[in-house]
Amino acid sequence: MNAPTPSVPASGIVSSVGASVIFGTIFMIPPHLLPLDPEQILGYRIVAMVAFLAAFFCVARMWDQAAALVGRLRATPHLVGVLVLDAALLGLQLWLFGWAPQSGHGLDLSLGYLILPLVMVVVSVVVYREKLSRRRIAAVLCAAAGVTAAVVLAGGLRWPTLLVALGLPLYFVSRRAFALDSAAAQLLELTAMLPFSVLVLTVKPSLDTVIHRPRLIAGLVLLGLLSAAGFALYLTASRVLPFSLFGVLGYVEPVLLVLVSLTFLGEPWQPADTFVHLPICAGLVLLALERQQENPAPRSTPPLASTAHARDPAAAGRVEGAA
């Protein structure tokens, strides 16, 4: 018999799925923000995200965490360079997310998000030495079949695809390696991007355009709010989940985008879509079955066994993924 798969926090799975839903919604916003170009959108988006995160820190009274991180950066100056590098990697992804839908590279970006989870699984095995259960291996193989079909249909890989598939894993590995995977680090990363926002909005002034178009104001506010919430959930999931599971759960987003396209946007289902998305859906079903196996129906526990279990948390077989 196989050894039971270590259980994972349900909060991590909920955070990952919630982030996928939010990012699927965000992807539909940039085309409605014309005539703003991708750099202007990114400039406003960074400002809005910093504002919303700062407000959240005030409400949650988390400024002590930010102060502690600043003190750590002062004590170890090389971490400042790491944080700036992480900010650049994140900023590149934010720019791509706004640029691709406006420039006709939405499919290239979507393909990058299809390949990304597979890269994350490879990283989990090679870098973090994670062991994959049989069901998780089967899920990865199903997803790989769908991704292979997508690459063939797309006629190969283009640079936006590679930037997504390789850039985000590097970002997450860097954050974990230097213990910069907190909400405070996210706030400082975005704060480090503010000079870019000021530069872009100075070189390409657009404030008059935004002020006289309430639609743009509403869209930018919504973009900033959803971005802050989505990245908070995404980074929470990356911190508490095993890297392999975090990666494979990334397939929830493209599946949701397909469902939205079919049900709300009226786009037809092409025969080729079957070879791409059905294997990915099969992989997600396998993950759901694995999760169900991890959490069987609760049984009554004798009082003495319950007490011993409480005194020995290691007996629970749970793996803490928090940094």
N, C-alpha and C positions, 0 to 999 in steps of 0.2 A: 504493500500500500504506500501511496505517496504521503510524505509529511504534509500536515495541514499548512495551507498558505497563511502567513502571518496576516492578522486582521489590520485594517487601516482605518483611520478616523473617518466617520461618515461626513464630518464637516468639510474635509478636504474634497470629497467627491461632490458634495453640494456646491462648494465654492467653484470647482472646476466647471461644472455644468452651468452654474449661474453666470460665470464669466463668458462661456461660449454663447449663451443666449444674448448677453449684452453686446458682445463683439459682433454677433450677427446683425444686431440692430444698428450698430455704429456704421457698419459697412455700407448701409443704404443712405447715410447722411451726406457725405462729401459731394455727390453729384447735385444735390439741392443747394449747395453753398456757392455756386457760380454767381458772379464773376470772380470770386476769390480764387487765387491759384493755390496749389498744394503747400507752398512755403508760407503763404499768408494764413492758411487754415491751420497749419502746424503752429505758427506763432501764437494765434489766438487760443488754440487748444492747450498749449503749455501754460499760458497765463491762467486760463480757466481751471485747469487741473490743480495748479498750485493753490489757487484761491479756495477751491472746494476742499482740498486736503487740509489746508491750514484751518479752515472752519471746522472740519471734522476733529482735528487735533485739539481745538479749543473746546468743543462740546464734550469730547471723550477725555479731556484733561490728560493728554499724552505728551505734552511738551517736555516733560522730564526725560522721556525716551529720546527725543530729538537732542536735548542738551547732553545726555549721556553719550550719544553717538558723536556729537561734535567734540566732546572731550576725548573720546577715543581717537578721532582723526588727528587731534592736536598731539596726542602722545605717540602716534605712529603715522608720521606724515606720508609715507608711501601709500597708505590707504586712500589718500586724497586723489592720487593719480588713478587708482583702481576705480574709485567712485566716478571720476570724470569719464573714464573709459566706458564704464557701465552706462552712464548717462548718454554717451555718444551712440552706443549700441541700441539703447532704447529709443533715442531720438530718430535713428535711421528707420526703425520699424514703424514708428508713428508717422514719419513722412511717407513711407511706402503705402501705408494704409489709406492715406488721403490722396496720394498721387496716382496710384494704380486705377481706381475707379474712374478718375477724370481723364486719364490718358489712354484708355483702351487696353490696359494691361491687367484688368481684373482677373482674367483667367490664369495669367502667369502667377499672380499673387495667390489665387485659390489653390493652384497646384503646389505652391510652396507650403501652404498650410496642410495639404494632404501628405507631403513628404516629411514634414516636420516631426510628427509623432514617431515615425520610424527611426529618424535620427536620434530622437530622445531615448528610445529603447536601446539603441546601440550604445549611446553614452552611458545609460544606466548599467549595462553589462560590462563595458570596457573600463569606465572610470570609477563607478561605485560598486562594482562586483556584485550587483544584485542578481539573485537567482529567480528565474521565471518559472511559474507553475506551468503545467501542461496546457491548461486552458488559456493562460495568457500568451503562451507561445502560439497556440492555434489562432488566437485573436490577431496576433501580429502577422501571421502568415496570411490570414484572410485579408487584412488591410493591405499587406504588400501586394497581393494579387490585384486589388482595386487600384492601387497607386501605379503599378506597372502599366495597367490598361490606360490610366489617365496620361501617363508620360508618352506612351505610344500614340494616343489620339492627339496629344498636343504637339507632336512632332519633335519632341526633345525638351531639353531644359534651357531656360533663358535666365539672364542675370537676376531679375526680380525674384524668380523662384528660388535660386540658390541663396540669395541674401536672406530670405525668410527661413529656409530650411537649415542654414548653417549659422546665421546670426543669432537667432533666439536661443538655441542650445548653448552657444558660447556665453551669452548674457547670463543665463541661469547658472551655469557651471561657475562662472566668475563670482556671482553673488554668494553661492554656497561656499565656495572655497575660502572666501575672505570674511564669511559671516556678515555679509551686508544684505541679508535677505529679509529685512524688517520694513515696516511701514515708514519708520523714520528715515531709512536709507532711500526709500522711494521718494519721499518728500525732498530730500537733499539732491537726488538725481534730477528731479524736475526743476528744482531751484537752480541747479548748475546749467540748465538749458535756457534760463531766462535771458541771458545776454544774446542768444541766438534770436529769441523772440523780439527783443528790442531792436536788433540790427535789421531783421527782415521787415518789421513794421515801420521802421524809419526809412529804409531804402525803397520799400514798396508801400507807401502810405495808402490806407484803405478805410480809415476811420469814418470819413464822410460817407462813403458808400455803405458801410455797415449801419451807421446811425439812421440813415434815411430809408433803410429797408428792414422793417421789423421782422421779416421772415429770416434774415441773416442773423439778427440778434438772437432770436429764439433757437435757431439751429446751432449756433456756436455755444450757447449756454447748455443746450441739451447734449452737445458733443462733449463738452468739458465735464459735465456731471456724470454721464455714462462712462466716459473714459476713466475718471477717477474711481468710480465704483467697480468697473470691470477689471482694472489693473489691481485694485486692492484684493478682489476675490482670486484673480489669477495668481498673484504672488503668494497669497495664503495657501492655495492648493500646491504650489511648487515647493512650499516650505514643509508641509505636513505629509504629503504623499510620497510613496516610493517613486523614484524618477521614472521607472518604466510605466507604472500605472498613470502617472501624471501625463506622460507622453501619449499613451494610447487614448486616454480620455479626450485628447485634443480633436479626435474625430467626431465628437458630438457637434462641434460648430459647423463643419461643412455639411453634415447630414441635416442640421436644422436649416441651413441656407437653402438646401434643395427643397425641403418641405415648404418653406416660405415662398420660394419661386413657383412651386406647383400650385399651392393653394391660394396665395394672395396676389401674386404677380401674373398668374395665368400662363406661365411658360410651359411648353409641351415637354413631355418626357421622351427623350430621344432613345432609340434602341441602344446606342453606344453607352448611355448612362447606366444601363443595367450592369455592364461589365465593371463599371467603376464603383458605383455606390452600393450595390447589393452585397459584394464581399465585405465592404467596410461595415455595413449594418450587421452582417453576420458576426463580425469581430466584436462589435459592441454588445450583441446578444450574449456572446460567450463571456464577456466581462461581467455582464449582469448575472449570469449563472454562477460565475465564480464568487461574486459578492454574496449571492444568496446562500452558497455553500458555506461561506465564512460565518454567516449569521443564522444558524438554524433556530427553530422555534425554541424559546426559553423553557428550561425544565426547572422544576423545583429543586433547590439545593439544600441538603441537610445543614442545620445550623453550624455544626462543628466544621464542616468542609467550607462553609461560607466564610467563617471566621479565619480559617487558615488561608483561604484565598486572599482575603483582605490584607492579611499580614505579609503575604508574599506576592507582590504585584508581578514578579517575573513569571509566576505560574500561569498567569493569564495568557502568556504567549503573544502579547501585543508588542508591536514595534513602534516606538516613538519616532516620528519623522521630523519633529520640530527641531530647528537648529538650536 
